[in-house]
Amino acid sequence: MRKYNGKGESRKFDPNFKGPIHNRGCTDILCCILFILALLGYFAVGIVAWSQGDPRKVIYPTDSRGQFCGQAGTPLEKKPLLFYFNILMCASPLVLLEFQCPTTQLCVETCPDRHMTLVKAKVGNKEDHEYYKKYCKDGVDFGKLSPPEILREGLCPAMLMPSKAFTRRCLPALGTMKGGVVVVGNETSLDAGEGTLINATDVLEASKKSNMVVEARQVAMRIFEDYTQSWHWILLGLVIAMLVSLVFIVLLRFLAGIMVWVMIVLVILVIGYGIFHCYMEFASLKGEPGSDVTIRDLGLQTDFSVYLQIKQTWLAFMIILAIVEFFIILLLIFLRKRLIIAIALIKEASRAIGQVMSSLFYPILTFALLSVVIAYWAITAVFLSTSNDQVYKVFNNSECEYSRDTCDPKTFNISNVSSQCPDAECLFAFYGGETLYHKYLILFQFYNVFLFFWCANFVTALGQVTLSGAFASYYWAFKKPNDIPAFPIFASLGRALRYHTGSLAFGSLILSFVQVIRVLLEYLDHKLKGAQNKCAKFLLSCMKCCFWCLEKCIKFLNRNAYIMIAIYGKSFCPSAKNAFFLLMRNIVRVAVLDKVTDFLLFLGKLLIVGIVGIFSFFFFSGRIKAVEEAAPSLNYYWVPIMTLIVGSYLIAHGFFSVYAMCVDTLFLCFLEDLERNDGSAERPYFMSQNLLSILKKSNEEVKPVD
């Protein structure tokens, strides 16, 4: 008789059990209804955002009247750049880049390339008049108005300074001469046009934080240029990574044992070669001028190739690779006795995938659905962030009680404000609003983020249930492949959508709550970076660590719960409980078998990434003489290399995730098989004879509870 030992009751023999049950009902209906309502609300938020938002606000700069500079089909189409009357009033980069400076702004065709004051332009020739008028408001008559009248009415800037176009804005053309002397153009000081001189260092202080954005934009433009030069090579590399992954999976199907050992040896050799290459680069820089500079002394450089010319960079790479190599070898030594059993599971997974070949193509569906979810979230976020109205404020130089009050530019000239404050202007300030929609806009953004996590987790859960249902059909087929149902992937997908949408939504909802909390903690950590409260930082770090662990535990529990749902068709909570107790009753096997196979599959991903990364490094860095002319000329050759490394890992992960899900499903089915059956003629095992013979030793370690 079976006993209860605090870890749930072990499974009993059922002669009618033949794998995933077909007579099942809908589970977690309430959560299914909640998920559907949440999706309808998500669509409603998207529709409202798309009707209210205007993405042009993040593409085009806006002048003082709220008009977009350079927008096609408008009078300002040929004026793509924003010019500031007085750049020194833009003290903060936040004001400069996100809101508006308290100074008049105009859309212009080109930035000024010379220093000129209004007074000099007024007494100059016609050419000076026409040049200066390009940076004045429309309708200014130089012949009738004097400079004081023009400045009092705010029709023209007091001076022009040499500028360059950065982020579609005219910013001072700052430079540094020998000795660290700051200049604007070629001048250390500029005539402000009002009897005062402006030092170039003052201009630098007003614009220095903006230069950080400028540097970032320069790097971004170089990276974009590199992508335009190498995108076809990147695409070819990703195709090669996909073919290598596919060949690896096919070879695992027929030569699982040999391929696993080959994979282990190759991973060690690839990382070993990385250590050797880093050492050779480190040794070659010995005695080179400037190679002894530290990364800290070098600081942040936009030309990242500079870092590869110092010894400390290669020393750091060598140490990191050596640590990785050491831990991999150490794990292999300690797990050497379990590798045989893990290889047996991988062999069985190879046979299962061989019988369910359509499972290899299921990651394409998951990738497509995730792409839709990510695209919808990104587009909705952009429209929500640009769905504010134009807010105008009163800006003035002298004292005025209405300063910074909200105003209407259409009626401002006839209002009391203009009469009491003659120098005041009603300028565009920022995008905002006072309506109910604008007040709760932050809640819509939060809802958009939360539904993104929920939908993404649901798509992942759907893939896990579909694959586990198909592989469970393989395991519980007594006569393989005759008893395997036709089209197991499509049948499993249909069961998941028809009966278990609520259960998948339930598991995804729990995980989404934890992930959103982690996002909020990261946001708080970012806000507290400059804080001096050590206790708050410590508590925040502890909370981040705890919720990271909680997310990993929930993912592990959800994964096994979905396998139980796919097999027995129960609700999420009973399935999660049954999976948890089944694993607890076999905790030794979980620790030494299931996780070892995960480690071996991770080595497979590492091998594919290493092969693609090494070949891409030699190709794009011009180290291969045979194809040196074919390699594109790049600003940063690490851009396509890193893209290929990340892309090849995602591709390898897509293929190996099928293997990982197959191994987890077969492992849980194997544990169920041990509890249900005893290998006798009346209660035979469903596992293959090869797997049974290898796992006999494991059977003796943890016996079912009697």
C-alpha positions in Angstrom: 0.0 0.0 0.0 1.3 3.5 -0.9 2.0 5.8 2.0 2.0 9.6 2.2 5.3 11.0 3.4 4.8 14.7 3.0 5.8 14.7 -0.6 2.5 13.7 -2.1 1.3 10.2 -3.0 3.2 8.3 -5.7 1.4 7.4 -8.9 -0.6 4.1 -9.0 -0.8 1.7 -11.8 -3.6 2.4 -14.3 -3.9 -0.1 -17.2 -6.0 2.4 -19.2 -3.4 5.1 -19.1 -1.8 5.5 -22.6 -0.3 9.0 -22.5 -1.9 12.5 -22.8 -5.6 12.0 -22.1 -8.1 13.1 -24.7 -11.3 13.3 -22.6 -10.4 16.6 -20.8 -12.3 19.7 -20.0 -11.5 23.4 -19.9 -9.3 24.5 -17.0 -9.0 27.8 -15.1 -11.9 29.3 -16.9 -12.0 32.4 -14.7 -8.4 33.3 -15.6 -9.1 32.6 -19.3 -11.9 35.2 -19.1 -9.7 37.6 -17.3 -6.9 37.2 -19.9 -9.4 37.8 -22.8 -10.7 40.9 -21.0 -7.2 42.1 -20.4 -6.4 41.6 -24.1 -9.5 43.6 -25.1 -8.4 46.4 -22.8 -4.9 46.2 -24.3 -6.4 46.6 -27.8 -8.5 49.5 -26.5 -5.4 51.2 -25.0 -3.6 50.7 -28.3 -6.4 52.2 -30.3 -6.6 55.3 -28.0 -2.9 55.7 -28.1 -2.8 55.4 -31.9 -5.6 58.0 -32.2 -3.9 60.4 -29.7 -0.2 59.9 -30.3 2.0 61.4 -32.9 5.4 59.7 -33.4 6.6 62.8 -35.3 7.3 64.3 -31.9 10.3 61.9 -31.4 11.5 62.3 -35.0 11.3 66.0 -35.7 12.3 68.9 -33.4 9.7 71.5 -32.6 10.0 75.3 -32.9 8.5 77.9 -30.5 5.1 77.6 -32.2 4.9 73.8 -31.9 5.6 73.2 -35.6 7.7 70.3 -36.7 10.9 71.1 -38.5 11.6 69.3 -41.7 8.3 67.4 -41.9 7.3 66.5 -45.5 4.2 68.3 -46.8 4.5 71.3 -44.6 5.9 74.9 -45.2 8.9 73.8 -43.0 9.7 70.8 -45.1 13.0 72.4 -46.3 13.9 73.6 -42.8 14.9 70.5 -40.9 17.1 72.1 -38.2 16.2 73.8 -35.0 18.0 77.1 -34.2 18.1 78.7 -30.7 18.2 82.5 -30.4 20.2 82.2 -27.2 21.8 78.8 -26.6 23.2 79.9 -23.2 19.6 79.8 -21.8 19.6 76.0 -22.4 21.3 75.2 -19.1 20.2 71.6 -18.7 20.5 68.8 -21.3 17.0 67.6 -20.2 15.6 71.0 -21.1 17.5 71.0 -24.4 16.7 67.6 -25.6 13.3 66.7 -24.1 11.5 70.0 -23.5 12.2 73.5 -24.8 14.7 76.2 -23.8 13.3 79.5 -22.5 14.3 81.2 -25.7 12.9 81.6 -29.2 13.5 78.7 -31.5 13.2 78.7 -35.3 13.3 76.0 -38.0 16.2 76.8 -40.4 17.7 75.3 -43.5 21.3 75.4 -42.3 23.1 76.2 -39.1 25.1 79.5 -39.0 28.7 79.1 -39.9 30.1 82.4 -38.8 30.1 84.8 -35.9 27.9 87.9 -36.5 26.0 90.3 -34.3 22.8 92.0 -35.1 24.4 95.5 -35.1 27.1 94.4 -37.6 24.5 92.8 -39.8 22.4 96.0 -39.6 25.3 98.3 -40.8 26.6 95.7 -43.3 25.8 95.1 -46.9 22.7 93.5 -48.5 24.4 90.1 -48.4 24.8 90.4 -44.6 21.1 91.4 -44.3 19.9 88.4 -46.2 22.2 86.0 -44.3 21.1 87.3 -40.9 17.4 87.4 -41.8 17.5 83.6 -42.3 17.7 83.3 -38.5 15.0 85.8 -37.7 11.2 85.5 -37.5 9.3 85.8 -40.8 8.5 89.4 -41.9 11.4 91.2 -40.3 12.2 94.5 -42.1 15.9 95.4 -41.5 15.4 98.8 -43.2 12.6 100.1 -41.0 13.4 98.7 -37.5 16.4 99.5 -35.4 18.4 96.9 -33.5 16.9 97.8 -30.1 13.4 97.6 -31.6 14.2 94.2 -33.2 15.6 92.9 -29.9 12.7 94.3 -27.8 10.2 92.6 -30.0 12.2 89.4 -30.0 12.3 89.2 -33.8 16.0 88.3 -34.2 18.8 86.9 -32.1 21.4 89.3 -30.7 24.2 87.3 -32.3 25.0 84.3 -34.4 27.8 81.9 -33.5 29.4 79.1 -35.6 27.3 76.0 -35.1 27.0 72.4 -36.3 23.9 70.2 -36.7 23.6 67.6 -34.0 20.4 65.6 -33.4 18.7 68.0 -35.8 19.6 71.0 -33.6 22.1 73.8 -34.2 24.6 73.5 -31.3 27.8 75.6 -30.9 30.9 74.3 -32.9 33.1 73.9 -29.8 36.7 72.9 -30.1 39.9 72.8 -28.1 43.3 74.3 -29.0 46.7 73.5 -27.7 46.9 74.0 -24.0 43.2 73.1 -23.5 41.9 76.5 -24.6 38.2 76.2 -25.6 37.1 78.0 -28.7 33.8 78.4 -30.7 34.8 78.3 -34.3 38.3 79.8 -34.0 37.5 82.4 -31.3 37.9 82.3 -27.6 35.3 85.0 -26.9 32.3 86.3 -28.8 30.6 89.7 -29.0 27.1 89.1 -27.7 25.8 92.2 -29.6 24.7 94.0 -26.4 28.0 95.5 -25.4 29.2 92.3 -23.6 31.6 89.5 -24.4 30.8 85.8 -24.0 33.6 83.5 -23.1 33.8 80.3 -25.1 34.0 78.3 -21.8 30.5 79.7 -20.9 29.2 78.2 -24.1 30.9 75.0 -23.3 29.3 74.8 -19.8 25.9 75.4 -21.4 26.4 72.6 -24.0 28.9 70.1 -22.4 26.2 67.7 -21.3 24.6 68.0 -24.7 28.0 66.9 -26.2 27.5 63.5 -24.4 24.4 63.1 -26.5 26.4 64.2 -29.5 29.1 61.6 -28.9 26.4 58.9 -28.4 24.8 60.0 -31.7 28.2 59.8 -33.5 28.7 56.3 -32.2 25.1 55.4 -33.1 25.6 56.8 -36.6 28.9 54.8 -37.1 27.2 51.6 -35.9 24.3 52.3 -38.3 26.8 52.8 -41.1 28.6 49.5 -40.2 25.2 47.7 -40.4 24.5 49.2 -43.8 28.0 47.9 -45.0 27.8 44.4 -43.4 24.1 43.5 -43.2 24.4 40.9 -46.0 27.4 39.3 -44.3 25.5 39.3 -41.0 22.6 37.6 -42.7 24.9 35.0 -44.2 26.5 34.4 -40.9 23.0 33.9 -39.2 22.1 31.4 -42.0 25.3 29.6 -41.4 24.6 29.5 -37.6 21.1 28.1 -38.4 22.6 25.4 -40.7 25.3 24.5 -38.1 22.6 24.2 -35.4 20.4 22.1 -37.7 23.4 19.8 -38.6 24.2 19.5 -35.0 20.7 18.5 -34.1 20.6 15.9 -36.9 23.9 14.5 -35.9 22.6 14.2 -32.3 19.7 12.3 -33.7 21.9 9.5 -35.1 25.2 9.9 -33.1 24.0 11.3 -29.7 26.7 9.7 -27.6 29.6 10.5 -29.9 28.4 14.0 -30.6 28.1 14.8 -26.9 31.7 13.8 -26.2 32.8 15.6 -29.4 30.9 18.7 -28.2 32.6 18.6 -24.8 36.1 18.3 -26.3 35.4 21.0 -28.9 34.1 23.5 -26.2 37.2 23.0 -24.2 39.4 23.4 -27.3 37.5 26.5 -28.5 37.8 28.3 -25.1 41.4 27.1 -24.9 42.1 28.7 -28.3 40.5 31.9 -27.0 42.9 31.9 -24.0 45.8 31.3 -26.3 44.8 34.1 -28.8 44.3 36.6 -25.9 47.8 35.6 -24.6 49.4 36.1 -28.0 47.7 39.5 -28.4 48.9 40.4 -24.9 52.4 39.4 -25.6 52.5 41.2 -29.0 51.7 44.5 -27.2 54.7 44.2 -24.9 56.9 47.2 -25.3 54.5 49.0 -27.6 54.1 52.7 -26.8 50.9 53.4 -24.9 50.0 49.7 -24.4 50.6 50.0 -20.6 47.7 52.5 -20.2 44.9 51.1 -18.0 41.3 51.1 -19.0 40.5 53.4 -16.1 43.0 55.9 -17.3 41.8 55.7 -20.8 38.2 56.5 -19.9 35.2 56.3 -22.2 36.3 56.4 -25.8 33.9 56.4 -28.8 36.5 54.6 -30.9 36.4 51.2 -29.2 39.3 49.8 -31.2 41.5 51.9 -28.9 40.8 49.4 -26.1 42.2 46.6 -28.1 45.5 48.4 -28.3 46.2 48.1 -24.6 47.5 45.0 -22.7 45.0 45.2 -19.9 42.0 44.5 -22.2 43.5 41.3 -23.5 44.6 40.3 -20.0 41.0 40.7 -18.8 39.7 38.6 -21.7 42.3 35.9 -20.9 41.4 35.8 -17.2 37.6 35.6 -17.9 38.1 32.8 -20.4 40.4 30.9 -18.1 37.9 31.1 -15.3 35.1 29.8 -17.6 37.4 27.0 -18.8 38.3 26.0 -15.2 34.7 25.8 -14.1 33.6 23.7 -17.1 36.5 21.2 -16.6 35.7 21.1 -12.8 32.0 20.4 -13.5 32.9 17.7 -16.0 35.2 16.0 -13.5 32.6 16.0 -10.7 29.8 14.9 -13.1 31.7 12.3 -15.0 29.7 9.4 -13.6 26.4 11.1 -14.5 27.4 12.0 -18.0 26.6 8.4 -19.2 23.0 8.7 -17.8 22.5 12.2 -19.1 23.7 11.0 -22.6 21.1 8.2 -22.4 18.4 10.9 -21.9 19.7 12.9 -24.8 19.7 9.8 -27.0 16.1 9.1 -26.0 15.3 12.8 -26.8 17.0 12.4 -30.2 14.7 9.4 -31.0 11.7 11.4 -29.9 12.6 14.4 -32.0 13.3 12.0 -34.9 9.7 10.7 -34.6 8.3 14.3 -34.2 10.4 16.2 -36.7 7.9 19.0 -36.9 8.9 20.0 -33.4 12.1 21.5 -34.8 10.1 24.0 -36.7 7.8 25.0 -33.9 10.3 27.6 -32.5 9.6 29.6 -35.8 5.9 30.0 -34.6 7.0 31.0 -31.2 9.5 33.5 -32.6 6.8 35.0 -34.9 4.3 35.4 -32.1 6.9 37.0 -29.8 7.8 39.4 -32.6 4.1 40.4 -32.9 4.0 40.9 -29.1 7.2 43.0 -29.0 6.2 45.1 -32.0 2.7 45.8 -30.6 4.2 46.8 -27.2 6.9 49.1 -28.8 4.5 50.8 -31.2 2.0 51.4 -28.4 4.7 52.7 -26.1 5.8 55.2 -28.7 2.3 56.4 -29.4 1.5 56.7 -25.7 4.7 58.7 -25.0 3.8 61.1 -27.9 0.0 61.5 -27.2 0.4 64.7 -25.2 -0.9 68.1 -26.3 1.2 71.2 -26.9 1.6 73.3 -23.8 2.7 76.9 -24.1 4.2 79.0 -21.3 5.1 82.7 -20.7 8.8 83.3 -21.1 10.4 86.6 -20.3 13.8 88.2 -19.4 12.6 90.8 -16.9 10.4 90.2 -13.8 6.8 89.3 -14.5 4.2 87.8 -12.3 2.9 85.7 -15.1 6.3 84.1 -15.8 6.0 80.4 -16.7 2.2 80.5 -16.6 0.2 78.6 -19.3 -0.8 80.8 -22.2 -2.5 80.6 -25.6 -0.4 81.9 -28.5 -3.4 82.9 -30.5 -4.8 85.3 -28.0 -1.5 86.2 -26.2 -0.9 89.5 -28.1 -4.3 90.9 -27.0 -4.1 89.7 -23.4 -3.2 91.5 -20.2 0.1 89.6 -20.0 1.6 91.2 -23.1 0.6 94.6 -21.9 2.0 94.2 -18.4 5.1 92.3 -19.5 6.2 93.9 -22.8 9.2 91.5 -23.3 7.2 88.4 -22.6 6.5 85.7 -25.2 4.1 82.8 -25.4 6.4 80.0 -26.4 5.9 76.2 -26.8 7.2 74.6 -23.6 6.5 70.9 -23.7 4.0 68.2 -24.4 1.4 67.5 -21.7 -2.2 67.9 -20.9 -4.9 68.4 -18.3 -7.5 66.0 -19.6 -8.5 62.8 -17.8 -6.6 60.8 -20.4 -3.4 62.7 -19.8 -3.7 62.4 -16.0 -3.8 58.6 -16.2 -1.3 58.3 -19.1 1.3 56.8 -16.7 -1.1 54.1 -15.8 -1.6 53.3 -19.5 2.1 53.0 -19.9 2.3 50.6 -16.9 -0.6 48.6 -18.3 1.3 48.4 -21.6 4.4 47.0 -19.9 2.4 44.5 -17.8 0.5 43.1 -20.7 3.7 42.8 -22.7 5.1 40.5 -20.0 1.9 38.6 -19.7 1.5 38.1 -23.5 5.2 37.2 -23.9 5.0 34.6 -21.1 1.8 33.2 -22.5 3.4 32.6 -25.9 6.4 30.9 -24.2 4.0 28.8 -22.1 2.0 27.8 -25.2 5.2 26.5 -26.8 6.1 24.5 -23.7 2.7 22.9 -23.4 2.6 22.1 -27.1 6.0 20.5 -27.2 5.6 18.6 -24.0 2.2 17.2 -25.2 3.8 15.9 -28.4 6.8 14.4 -26.7 4.6 12.8 -24.0 2.6 11.1 -26.8 5.9 9.6 -28.0 7.0 8.4 -24.5 3.7 6.8 -23.6 3.4 5.0 -26.9 4.1 1.3 -26.0 4.9 0.3 -29.5 7.0 3.0 -31.0 6.5 4.4 -33.6 3.2 2.6 -34.4 1.3 3.9 -31.4 2.4 7.5 -31.8 -0.6 9.6 -32.9 -0.5 11.3 -36.3 0.5 15.0 -36.3 1.3 15.1 -32.5 2.4 18.8 -32.6 -0.8 20.0 -34.2 -2.9 17.8 -31.9 -1.1 19.1 -28.8 -1.4 22.7 -29.9 -5.1 22.3 -30.5 -5.6 20.8 -27.0 -3.6 23.6 -25.4 -5.6 26.4 -27.0 -9.0 24.7 -26.7 -8.8 23.5 -23.1 -5.9 25.1 -21.3 -5.7 28.8 -22.3 -6.8 29.7 -18.8 -4.1 27.6 -17.1 -1.4 29.1 -19.4 -2.7 32.6 -18.6 -2.7 31.8 -14.9 1.0 30.6 -14.9 2.0 33.5 -17.1 0.2 36.0 -14.8 2.1 34.8 -11.7 5.4 35.1 -13.6 4.5 38.5 -15.0 3.8 40.0 -11.5 7.3 39.0 -10.4 8.9 40.4 -13.6 7.1 43.7 -13.2 8.3 44.0 -9.6 11.8 43.3 -10.8 11.5 46.1 -13.4 10.2 48.5 -10.7 13.2 47.5 -8.5 15.6 48.2 -11.3 13.9 51.6 -11.8 14.3 52.4 -8.1 17.9 51.3 -8.2 18.5 53.7 -11.2 16.9 56.5 -9.3 18.9 55.8 -6.1 22.3 55.6 -7.8 23.3 59.1 -6.6 21.8 58.6 -3.1 24.1 58.3 -0.1 21.7 56.0 1.9 23.7 52.8 2.2 21.0 51.0 4.0 18.4 51.6 1.3 20.9 50.5 -1.4 21.6 47.3 0.6 17.9 46.5 1.1 17.2 47.2 -2.6 20.0 44.9 -3.6 18.7 42.1 -1.3 15.2 42.5 -2.8 16.5 42.4 -6.3 18.4 39.2 -5.5 15.3 37.6 -3.8 13.0 38.4 -6.7 15.6 37.1 -9.2 15.7 33.8 -7.4 11.9 33.8 -7.1 11.5 34.3 -10.9 13.9 31.4 -11.6 11.9 29.2 -9.2 8.6 30.1 -10.7 9.9 29.5 -14.2 11.1 26.0 -13.2 7.8 25.2 -11.5 5.7 26.6 -14.4 7.7 24.5 -16.9 7.0 21.3 -15.0 3.4 22.3 -14.3 2.9 22.8 -18.1 4.2 19.2 -18.7 1.6 17.9 -16.3 -1.1 20.0 -17.9 -0.2 18.6 -21.3 -0.4 15.0 -20.0 -3.3 15.0 -17.6 -5.3 18.0 -18.5 -5.7 19.3 -15.0 -5.8 23.0 -13.8 -2.6 24.9 -13.1 -2.5 24.6 -9.4 -3.0 20.8 -9.1 -0.6 20.3 -12.0 2.0 22.5 -10.3 1.5 20.6 -7.0 1.8 17.2 -8.6 4.9 18.2 -10.6 6.5 19.6 -7.5 5.9 16.6 -5.3 7.0 14.2 -8.1 10.3 16.1 -8.3 10.7 16.2 -4.6 10.1 12.4 -4.4 13.0 12.1 -6.9 15.1 15.1 -5.8 18.4 13.2 -6.3 17.6 12.3 -9.9 16.5 15.9 -10.6 19.8 17.2 -9.3 22.1 14.7 -11.0 20.2 13.8 -14.2 18.0 16.6 -15.5 20.4 19.4 -14.7 23.3 17.6 -16.1 21.5 17.3 -19.5 20.7 21.0 -19.3 24.5 21.7 -18.8 25.4 19.5 -21.8 22.9 21.3 -24.0 24.3 24.6 -22.8 27.7 23.5 -23.9 26.2 22.8 -27.4 24.9 26.4 -27.6 28.3 27.6 -26.4 30.1 25.6 -29.1 28.0 26.9 -31.9 28.4 30.5 -30.6 32.1 30.0 -30.3 32.5 28.6 -33.8 30.5 31.4 -35.4 32.2 34.1 -33.2 35.8 32.9 -34.0 35.2 32.8 -37.8 33.4 36.1 -37.8 36.3 37.7 -35.8 38.9 36.5 -38.3 36.7 37.6 -41.2 35.6 41.1 -40.1 39.0 42.0 -38.6 40.8 41.1 -41.8 42.9 38.3 -40.3 42.0 35.9 -43.1 44.2 36.9 -46.1 42.2 34.9 -48.6 39.0 36.9 -48.0 40.6 40.2 -46.9 39.3 42.1 -49.9 35.8 40.7 -49.5 35.5 41.9 -45.9 33.7 45.3 -45.6 35.5 48.4 -44.3 34.0 49.1 -41.0 34.3 51.7 -38.2 33.8 49.1 -35.5 34.4 45.5 -36.7 33.0 44.3 -33.4 29.5 45.4 -34.4 28.8 42.6 -36.8 30.7 40.2 -34.6 28.6 40.9 -31.5 25.4 40.8 -33.7 26.4 37.4 -35.0 27.3 36.1 -31.5 23.9 37.2 -30.1 22.0 36.1 -33.1 23.7 32.7 -33.3 23.0 32.1 -29.6 19.3 32.9 -30.1 19.1 30.6 -33.1 21.0 27.8 -31.2 18.7 28.4 -28.2 15.7 28.1 -30.4 16.8 24.6 -31.7 18.1 23.4 -28.4 15.1 24.6 -26.5 13.2 21.9 -28.3 15.8 19.4 -27.0 15.6 20.8 -23.5 11.8 20.6 -23.5 12.0 17.0 -24.8 14.5 16.0 -22.1 12.4 17.6 -19.3 9.2 15.9 -20.6 10.8 12.5 -21.0 12.4 12.9 -17.6 9.1 13.6 -15.9 7.4 10.8 -17.9 10.3 8.5 -16.8 9.7 9.3 -13.1 5.9 8.7 -13.6 6.8 5.4 -15.4 8.9 4.2 -12.4 6.0 4.9 -10.0 3.2 3.5 -12.2 5.0 0.3 -13.4 7.5 -2.2 -12.1 8.8 -3.8 -15.4 6.7 -7.0 -15.0 4.6 -8.5 -17.7 1.4 -7.0 -16.1 3.0 -3.6 -15.5 5.7 -3.1 -18.1 7.8 0.0 -18.4 7.1 2.4 -21.3 10.8 3.5 -21.5 13.1 1.9 -24.0 15.2 -1.0 -23.0 18.4 1.0 -23.6 17.2 3.7 -21.3 16.0 1.2 -18.8 19.3 -0.7 -18.7 21.3 2.5 -18.1 18.9 3.9 -15.5 18.8 0.7 -13.4 21.6 2.1 -11.1 19.6 5.3 -10.8 16.5 3.3 -9.9 18.3 1.9 -6.9 19.2 5.3 -5.5 15.7 6.6 -5.0 13.0 4.0 -4.9 9.2 4.7 -5.0 7.7 5.1 -1.5 5.8 1.9 -0.5 
